[in-house]
Amino acid sequence: MMIWPQSVQLKAVKLALQLLERKETQTTILRNVIQSTMQLSVQIVAHHLPLPLQPKHLQKSLMQLL
């Protein structure tokens, strides 16, 4: 049985694409977790601060820190 360079390259490309898809999925999940955590943090902080802060302004400020 002969191994053709094209078939090896095709397999390598398929594996690379699978890894990229997994990485993209992990990145999306992580981004969603960070965003949800930020939103919850903004709600908690805005609720406990005595100042009348707008949650959107606070969230924007916190996102700039990241």
Buried (B, 14 or more C-beta within 10 A) or exposed (E): EEEEEEEEEEEEEEEEEEEEEEEEEEEEEEEEEEEEEBEEEBEEBBEEEEEEEEEEEBBEEBEEEE
